Amino acid sequence: MEEDLTSGLVVLQSHLETMLDRVQQNSATLRKFQAFEIRLLKLNALPDIIDHLLEDAKNYFDLDVISLCLIDETGEIAKALSDNAYPYNSKSGLMLLSKELKATATQSYIGVYDSAQCADFFPHIQRQPASVAITPLTRRNKYLGTLNLGSYQPDRFVDNMGTDFIEHLSSVVSVCLENNLNVEEMRRVSYIDALTSVNNRRFLEQRIGEELKRSQRNAKPLSCQFFDIDFFKLVNDRHGHQGGDLVLSLVAATIKHQLRDDDVFVRYGGEEFVALLSNTDESKALETAERVRKAIQTLVIAVNDISVSVTISIGVSTYVPDSTSISLDGEIASRLIKAADSALYRAKHNGRNRVENGGIVSDNQAL
């Protein structure tokens, strides 16, 4: 009997130690999750949230694979990321989908990795996980996408495991995504010119510093194009402001069509527009400007059954970074815009409907 009691005590001691180990593990997991959650809630930019989910979460939760699927039916998420110069097309683990995933994606799947059910959620991976947790992200009955966790351990995610932690994680992520997407939408609207639907001058002031930093970092030129519609006042006088508004909108759309998707293009004010062309040297910037000029010259706009033709004058300048002498971004921005504006003035003075070159702006030039 004494031996039985001793054996029982040994078994009980083993159970207690096991329970203590689990408590300590759970406590450590909880601390990690709290740290992850606090960090996530402090982030206020969509690119930072995406990076935190796809990169930092692996270390916080000892995961091998993470992917994030976001529903982007209107392309607004892609536009927001593009405006932040975020490489969403090449970001490993990120998927922006123009339509919702198959119906099963709206329900959690936890268990063994099955290619038929899971492959779409883990694209372009070098090694497929052994077990996964595919969790829907929803907020106010709106389906945002899925957060997908994977492990090379077969028993990490099993179909009978408790899901409180995963459900709480997906809820927190959903709230952060919804809040940030709402902020991004308000920010985007504040940067849009209501008439032409292109970005406004405020957006240029916010982006030109970022483009200059990128130019300096990559040692690549940044070109500026300054556009002005010739004799625009006559258009308003002859066809009214509605006719003038139509001309502005179609000219803006035509210029934008000639530029690349990642070029910065804004309505600077009145009938003036500005474009920033990254990784574009002087020769290429002049070539692009000439292409824009020809496209506008051939544009025919119907205003109250009257065909209206307009031309455009363009000034071009190019910043070439010098790694040995970097100037302040504000100084360079001022010189770059001023050089293109001066070239535009010469184009007007020399007969309009032409492109003039404002030359090179460098770091060692004096203001």
C-alpha positions as CSV (number, residue, x, y, z in Angstrom):
1,M,0.0,0.0,0.0
2,E,2.9,2.3,0.8
3,E,4.4,1.6,-2.6
4,D,1.0,2.4,-4.3
5,L,0.9,5.7,-2.4
6,T,4.4,6.5,-3.4
7,S,3.6,5.6,-7.1
8,G,0.5,7.8,-6.9
9,L,2.5,10.7,-5.5
10,V,5.0,10.3,-8.3
11,V,2.3,10.3,-10.9
12,L,0.6,13.3,-9.3
13,Q,4.0,15.2,-9.1
14,S,4.5,14.5,-12.9
15,H,1.0,15.8,-13.7
16,L,1.6,18.9,-11.6
17,E,4.9,19.5,-13.4
18,T,3.2,19.0,-16.7
19,M,0.5,21.4,-15.8
20,L,3.0,24.0,-14.5
21,D,4.9,23.7,-17.8
22,R,1.8,24.3,-19.8
23,V,0.9,27.3,-17.6
24,Q,4.3,28.7,-18.1
25,Q,4.1,28.1,-21.9
26,N,0.7,29.7,-22.1
27,S,1.9,32.6,-20.0
28,A,4.8,33.1,-22.4
29,T,2.5,32.8,-25.4
30,L,0.1,35.4,-23.9
31,R,3.0,37.8,-23.3
32,K,4.1,37.4,-26.9
33,F,0.6,37.9,-28.2
34,Q,0.1,41.0,-26.0
35,A,3.3,42.5,-27.3
36,F,2.3,41.7,-30.9
37,E,-1.1,43.1,-30.4
38,I,0.2,46.4,-28.8
39,R,2.6,46.8,-31.7
40,L,-0.1,46.2,-34.2
41,L,-2.5,48.7,-32.7
42,K,0.2,51.4,-32.7
43,L,0.8,51.1,-36.4
44,N,-1.0,53.7,-38.5
45,A,0.2,52.9,-42.0
46,L,-1.1,50.0,-44.1
47,P,2.4,49.0,-45.4
48,D,3.6,48.8,-41.8
49,I,0.6,46.6,-40.8
50,I,1.2,44.3,-43.7
51,D,4.9,43.9,-42.9
52,H,4.2,43.3,-39.2
53,L,1.7,40.5,-40.1
54,L,3.9,38.9,-42.7
55,E,7.3,39.2,-41.1
56,D,7.2,40.0,-37.4
57,A,4.4,37.5,-36.6
58,K,6.7,34.6,-37.6
59,N,9.0,35.4,-34.7
60,Y,6.3,36.2,-32.2
61,F,4.4,33.0,-32.7
62,D,7.2,30.7,-34.0
63,L,5.5,30.1,-37.4
64,D,7.1,29.0,-40.7
65,V,4.8,30.5,-43.3
66,I,2.3,33.4,-43.2
67,S,0.3,34.8,-46.0
68,L,-2.3,37.6,-46.1
69,C,-5.2,37.7,-48.7
70,L,-7.0,41.0,-49.0
71,I,-10.1,41.6,-51.1
72,D,-9.6,44.6,-53.3
73,E,-12.5,44.6,-55.7
74,T,-12.1,48.3,-56.6
75,G,-8.3,48.5,-56.6
76,E,-8.3,51.0,-53.8
77,I,-5.9,49.0,-51.6
78,A,-3.4,48.6,-54.5
79,K,-3.7,52.4,-55.1
80,A,-3.1,53.2,-51.5
81,L,0.0,50.9,-51.4
82,S,1.3,52.3,-54.7
83,D,0.9,55.9,-53.3
84,N,3.1,54.8,-50.4
85,A,5.7,53.4,-52.9
86,Y,5.0,49.9,-51.4
87,P,6.0,47.0,-53.7
88,Y,2.8,45.1,-53.2
89,N,3.1,43.1,-56.4
90,S,6.4,41.5,-55.3
91,K,5.7,41.3,-51.6
92,S,6.0,37.6,-50.5
93,G,2.9,36.3,-48.9
94,L,0.6,39.2,-49.9
95,M,-2.3,38.7,-52.3
96,L,-4.7,41.4,-53.4
97,L,-7.8,39.8,-55.0
98,S,-10.2,41.5,-57.3
99,K,-13.0,39.1,-56.2
100,E,-13.7,37.0,-53.1
101,L,-12.1,33.7,-52.6
102,K,-14.2,30.5,-53.0
103,A,-16.9,30.2,-50.4
104,T,-14.9,27.9,-48.1
105,A,-12.5,30.8,-47.4
106,T,-15.2,32.5,-45.4
107,Q,-14.9,29.7,-42.8
108,S,-11.9,28.8,-40.7
109,Y,-9.9,25.8,-41.7
110,I,-7.5,24.3,-39.1
111,G,-5.6,21.1,-39.7
112,V,-3.4,19.2,-42.1
113,Y,-2.3,21.1,-45.2
114,D,-4.4,19.8,-48.1
115,S,-3.4,21.2,-51.5
116,A,-7.0,21.2,-52.8
117,Q,-8.1,23.4,-50.0
118,C,-5.0,25.3,-49.0
119,A,-2.8,25.9,-52.1
120,D,-4.6,29.1,-53.1
121,F,-3.8,30.6,-49.8
122,F,-0.1,29.9,-49.8
123,P,1.1,30.8,-53.3
124,H,4.7,30.8,-54.4
125,I,6.1,29.0,-51.3
126,Q,9.3,27.1,-51.4
127,R,8.1,24.5,-49.0
128,Q,4.5,23.7,-48.1
129,P,3.6,23.7,-44.4
130,A,2.4,20.5,-42.7
131,S,-0.4,22.1,-40.8
132,V,-2.2,25.3,-41.3
133,A,-4.8,27.7,-39.9
134,I,-6.8,29.7,-42.5
135,T,-8.9,32.3,-40.8
136,P,-11.3,34.7,-42.3
137,L,-11.0,38.4,-41.6
138,T,-14.3,40.1,-41.2
139,R,-15.6,43.4,-39.7
140,R,-19.1,44.6,-39.5
141,N,-20.3,41.7,-41.7
142,K,-17.8,42.7,-44.4
143,Y,-15.4,40.1,-45.6
144,L,-11.9,41.6,-45.8
145,G,-9.9,38.4,-46.7
146,T,-7.9,35.8,-44.8
147,L,-4.9,35.5,-42.5
148,N,-3.2,32.2,-43.1
149,L,-0.7,30.6,-40.7
150,G,1.4,27.6,-41.5
151,S,3.9,25.4,-39.6
152,Y,6.2,22.6,-40.7
153,Q,5.1,20.7,-37.6
154,P,2.1,18.4,-38.3
155,D,0.7,18.8,-34.8
156,R,1.0,22.5,-34.6
157,F,-2.5,23.1,-36.0
158,V,-5.0,20.2,-35.6
159,D,-8.7,20.2,-36.3
160,N,-9.7,19.6,-32.6
161,M,-7.6,22.3,-31.1
162,G,-9.0,25.3,-29.3
163,T,-9.5,28.3,-31.6
164,D,-9.9,31.1,-29.0
165,F,-6.3,32.4,-29.7
166,I,-6.7,32.3,-33.5
167,E,-10.1,33.9,-33.4
168,H,-8.9,36.7,-31.2
169,L,-5.9,37.3,-33.5
170,S,-8.1,37.5,-36.6
171,S,-10.5,39.9,-34.8
172,V,-7.7,42.2,-33.8
173,V,-6.2,42.1,-37.3
174,S,-9.6,42.8,-38.8
175,V,-10.2,45.9,-36.6
176,C,-6.7,47.3,-37.5
177,L,-7.2,46.7,-41.2
178,E,-10.6,48.2,-41.2
179,N,-9.5,51.3,-39.3
180,N,-6.4,51.8,-41.5
181,L,-8.3,51.3,-44.7
182,N,-10.8,53.9,-43.7
183,V,-8.0,56.3,-42.8
184,E,-6.3,55.5,-46.2
185,E,-9.6,56.2,-48.0
186,M,-10.0,59.6,-46.3
187,R,-6.3,60.4,-46.9
188,R,-6.7,59.4,-50.6
189,V,-9.8,61.5,-51.1
190,S,-8.0,64.5,-49.5
191,Y,-5.3,64.1,-52.2
192,I,-7.6,63.9,-55.2
193,D,-8.6,66.8,-57.4
194,A,-12.4,66.5,-57.6
195,L,-12.7,67.8,-61.2
196,T,-10.0,65.8,-63.0
197,S,-9.8,62.8,-60.6
198,V,-6.0,63.0,-60.5
199,N,-3.9,63.9,-57.5
200,N,-3.7,67.5,-56.3
201,R,-0.9,69.8,-55.3
202,R,-1.0,68.7,-51.7
203,F,-0.2,65.2,-52.8
204,L,2.8,66.4,-54.8
205,E,4.1,68.3,-51.7
206,Q,3.8,65.1,-49.7
207,R,5.4,62.8,-52.4
208,I,8.2,64.8,-53.8
209,G,10.4,64.4,-50.7
210,E,9.8,60.6,-50.9
211,E,10.7,60.5,-54.6
212,L,13.9,62.5,-54.0
213,K,15.0,60.2,-51.1
214,R,14.4,57.2,-53.4
215,S,16.4,58.9,-56.2
216,Q,19.3,59.5,-53.8
217,R,19.1,56.1,-52.3
218,N,19.2,54.3,-55.7
219,A,21.4,56.9,-57.4
220,K,18.8,57.2,-60.2
221,P,17.6,60.5,-61.8
222,L,14.2,62.0,-61.1
223,S,12.6,64.2,-63.8
224,C,9.9,66.8,-63.4
225,Q,7.5,67.9,-66.2
226,F,5.4,71.1,-65.9
227,F,2.4,71.3,-68.2
228,D,0.2,74.3,-69.1
229,I,-2.8,74.3,-71.5
230,D,-2.3,77.0,-74.1
231,F,-4.8,79.8,-74.3
232,F,-7.1,78.1,-71.8
233,K,-8.8,81.4,-70.9
234,L,-10.2,81.5,-74.4
235,V,-11.7,78.1,-74.0
236,N,-13.6,79.3,-70.9
237,D,-14.6,82.5,-72.7
238,R,-15.9,80.8,-75.8
239,H,-17.4,77.6,-74.3
240,G,-18.1,78.5,-70.7
241,H,-16.7,77.0,-67.5
242,Q,-18.5,73.6,-68.2
243,G,-16.6,73.4,-71.5
244,G,-13.4,74.4,-69.7
245,D,-13.9,71.8,-67.1
246,L,-14.4,69.1,-69.8
247,V,-11.2,70.2,-71.5
248,L,-9.3,70.0,-68.2
249,S,-10.6,66.5,-67.4
250,L,-9.8,65.1,-70.9
251,V,-6.4,66.7,-71.1
252,A,-5.5,65.3,-67.6
253,A,-6.7,61.9,-68.6
254,T,-4.6,62.0,-71.9
255,I,-1.4,63.1,-70.0
256,K,-1.9,60.4,-67.4
257,H,-2.4,57.8,-70.1
258,Q,1.1,58.6,-71.5
259,L,2.8,58.2,-68.1
260,R,3.6,55.1,-66.2
261,D,1.4,53.8,-63.4
262,D,4.0,54.7,-60.7
263,D,4.7,58.2,-62.0
264,V,3.4,61.0,-59.8
265,F,0.9,63.2,-61.7
266,V,-1.0,66.1,-60.2
267,R,-3.1,69.1,-61.0
268,Y,-0.9,71.9,-59.8
269,G,-3.6,74.5,-60.1
270,G,-5.8,76.1,-62.7
271,E,-4.8,74.6,-66.1
272,E,-1.3,73.6,-64.8
273,F,-0.2,70.0,-64.2
274,V,3.0,68.5,-62.9
275,A,4.5,65.0,-63.2
276,L,7.4,63.4,-61.4
277,L,9.1,60.5,-63.3
278,S,11.3,58.3,-61.2
279,N,14.4,56.6,-62.7
280,T,14.1,58.8,-65.8
281,D,17.0,60.7,-67.2
282,E,16.9,64.0,-69.1
283,S,16.7,62.5,-72.6
284,K,13.8,60.1,-71.6
285,A,11.9,62.9,-69.9
286,L,12.1,65.1,-73.0
287,E,11.0,62.2,-75.1
288,T,8.0,61.5,-72.9
289,A,7.1,65.1,-72.8
290,E,7.1,65.3,-76.6
291,R,4.9,62.2,-76.8
292,V,2.4,64.0,-74.4
293,R,2.5,67.2,-76.5
294,K,1.6,65.2,-79.7
295,A,-1.2,63.3,-77.9
296,I,-2.8,66.6,-76.7
297,Q,-2.3,68.2,-80.2
298,T,-4.3,65.4,-81.8
299,L,-7.0,65.4,-79.1
300,V,-10.5,66.6,-80.3
301,I,-13.0,67.5,-77.6
302,A,-16.7,67.8,-78.3
303,V,-18.2,70.7,-76.3
304,N,-21.9,71.3,-77.0
305,D,-21.5,69.6,-80.5
306,I,-18.5,71.9,-81.2
307,S,-15.1,70.3,-81.8
308,V,-12.5,72.0,-79.6
309,S,-8.7,71.5,-80.1
310,V,-6.1,72.6,-77.6
311,T,-2.3,72.4,-77.3
312,I,0.0,72.3,-74.3
313,S,3.4,73.8,-73.4
314,I,5.8,71.7,-71.3
315,G,8.9,72.5,-69.3
316,V,11.2,69.7,-68.2
317,S,14.0,69.5,-65.5
318,T,16.0,66.5,-64.2
319,Y,17.6,65.9,-60.8
320,V,20.7,63.8,-60.8
321,P,21.9,62.8,-57.3
322,D,25.5,63.2,-56.2
323,S,26.3,60.7,-53.5
324,T,29.3,62.9,-52.4
325,S,27.1,65.9,-51.7
326,I,23.5,65.4,-50.8
327,S,21.3,68.6,-50.3
328,L,18.2,68.9,-48.3
329,D,15.1,67.5,-50.0
330,G,13.2,70.8,-49.6
331,E,16.0,72.7,-51.4
332,I,16.2,70.2,-54.3
333,A,12.4,70.1,-54.6
334,S,12.3,73.9,-54.9
335,R,15.0,73.9,-57.6
336,L,13.5,71.0,-59.5
337,I,10.0,72.6,-59.7
338,K,11.5,76.1,-60.4
339,A,13.7,74.8,-63.3
340,A,10.7,73.0,-64.9
341,D,8.5,76.1,-64.4
342,S,11.1,78.4,-66.0
343,A,11.4,76.0,-68.9
344,L,7.6,76.1,-69.3
345,Y,7.7,79.9,-69.3
346,R,10.3,79.8,-72.2
347,A,8.0,77.4,-74.1
348,K,5.2,79.9,-73.8
349,H,7.4,82.7,-74.8
350,N,8.8,80.8,-77.8
351,G,5.4,80.2,-79.4
352,R,3.6,77.6,-77.2
353,N,2.8,74.0,-78.2
354,R,6.4,73.0,-77.5
355,V,8.7,71.4,-75.0
356,E,11.6,73.2,-73.4
357,N,14.4,71.8,-71.3
358,G,15.2,73.3,-68.0
359,G,18.4,71.2,-67.7
360,I,20.0,69.3,-64.8
361,V,19.5,70.1,-61.1
362,S,22.3,68.7,-59.0
363,D,23.2,68.7,-55.3
364,N,26.1,71.1,-55.6
365,Q,24.2,73.9,-57.3
366,A,23.5,77.0,-55.3
367,L,19.9,78.1,-54.9
